Amino acid sequence: MDDGRLAASATPVRGVGYWLALVRMAFAASLGDVVDWSFDEGWRHVAHTRVGLPNGVAVDPTGRLFVADWAGSRLVRVDRATGRRDEIALPHHPDNLSWAPDGRLVVAGQIGSVREAFGCLDGHVRNCGQPWSVLAIDPDTMAVTMLAQGDGRDFGAASSAAFAQDKFVDTLVVGTWAGDRALRLPAR
């Protein structure tokens, strides 16, 4: 952030708590929020950011926070100055967030049930096979545009997407949390 703070999504789930977290997710319980850190104050929880399973956070130039709620399949926007909270439903479980060159928020995620997503947890899959999509979201209007999607056959379980320049051509690079591959697509 411009003021020297660091923001992160925080989900304090480990060990046996992991299995209890799955049960809590099934009942739409909140599992975490956003924390930020500064030299003066250290770590602190950010008001109005508690969600089902925070799995990504981004900050725009005005200081608004955007939180990917993986369990709730939604994006939450919090204006830290006013405390206003807005949210939109998404067609996937949003994972990591990045910024597009045009100022829109890029949100990658997996399509399908929580059970399907956790079916790839063994760490030995070459391709999870879960359908996915990548969205671009206007930070002011929260209007959603589909950038890319896939059925999971050759590349699945998208968890990140970012724009890069490849030989002077904009490229959308999509990563996965469960597999051994990345996907490069021409930017639209």
N, C-alpha and C positions, 0 to 999 in steps of 0.2 A: 504494500500500500504506500501511497505517497507520503504518509506521515511517519514512516519507519516501522509500522506495525507489521506483524506476520499473522496471517489468518490460516487456520487449518480446521478440517472437519474432525470431530473427536467422537469415537465410538469405543468406550472402554470395555471391550469384550475379549476375554481370553479363556483358554482352557475349558472347563466345564461350563463356564459362562457363555461360551459359544453356542452350545446346544440349548441353553435356556433362552438365549437371544433369538434363536429360530422359533421357539414357542411364542415368545413375546411378539415377534414379527407377525406370526399367524393371527394374533389378536390385535394387530395394528397399534401396539404399544411403542412409545418413543424410546429410542435407544441412544440418542446422542444429540449433539449440537455443534456449534462452531465456537472455537476458542481463538482468542488472539493474544499476541504477545508484544510487549514493548519493553524497552530498557527501564522505563520508569515504574511500570506496574507489574511486570512479569506476565504470567498467564492468567487470563480471566475468561469466563464464559460470556458470550455475546447474547444479550436479551433477544427474545423472539425468534431464535434460530433452532429450537428443539424440533426434531423431525424423527420419522421412523428409523431410518438408517442413513445418516449423512455420509456421503461417499465422494464428495468433491465440493470445492468452494472456489469462487472467483469473486474478484472485487473490481467494480468499474471505476472510472476516474472520479466519479462523484462520491465514492465511498460506500455505495450500496453493495451489500453482500448477496451472492447468488449461491444457493445451497442445493445440491443434487440429493434428493431423498430417494434412495434406491428402493427401499421397501415400499414407499408410498407411490412410486411411479409419478413423481411430480418434481417441479422446480419451484423453489421458494425464493422470493426476492425480499430482502429486508433493508429498509432505509434506516441506517443506524442513527441518523440525526433526528428523525421523527418517531421511530419505532414502528412505522407502518410496515405491515407484512402482506404480500400478495403471493399467490401461488397459482400454478397452472398444472393440469394433468398432462402427462406425456404418454406416448404409445409404447414406451419401453421403461426398463429399470435404468435410470440415468446413473452414469458412473462418473468419469472425470470430465472436467470442463476446461475449455480454452477459448481464446478470443480469435475471431476471424479478422482478416485485414480490414474489412468494412465496418468493424465495431460490433458485429453480432456475436452472441455467445454460441459456441459450438458444444453440443451435448451428445455424447455417444452412449449407447446402452443396449442391453439385451432384451429381446422380446420373448415373452413366455412366462411360465410360472416360476416361483421361487424354487420349487422342487427341481425343475429342469436346470436352472442355473447351478444349483448345488450338486447336480449330478456330475459336474466336471471337476470336482474338488480333489480328485486323487493325485493331480499334479503330473500325470503321465500321458495325458491326451495330447495328440499332435494337433487336433482341431476339435474343439468342443461341439460344434455343429448346431449351436443355438442361434436362431434368427436374431437379427440386430438392425439397428438404424442409427443414423447420425442426423441431428437436427441443427438448424441455425435459429436462434431466438433473438428477436429485437429486444434489447435491454429496457427500452422505454415502454413499448406497447405490449410486450410479451407475445407478439405474433410469431407463430412457428412455421418454418419452412423445412421440408424434407430435403436433405442434401444427398443422402445415400441410404440404401438398405440392402439386406441380403438374407437369403434363406438359410444360411449356415452351412451349406454343403461343402464349399471349398474354403470358406473363412467364416468363423462363427464367434459369438460371444464378444462383440466389440466392446471395449472398455475405455478407449481414448481415441481422439481424433484431433488433428491439428493441421493447419495449413503450412506448407513449406514451398520453397522455390526450388525446382529441379530444372536446371538448364534454362533458366529464365521463363519457365512455365509454372504457374501456380498448381500445386498438387495437394490433394487432401490425403493425408497419411492416417490410416486407421490401425489401431493396435488392439490386441485381445488380452484378456486376463487369463485365459486358459487355452494355451496352444503354443505353437512354435512359429507363428507367421505374422506378418504385417501386410497390409493392403495399401497400394498406391492407386489413387483415382484422380483423373483430371478434375480440376476445380471447375465449378459452374459459376 
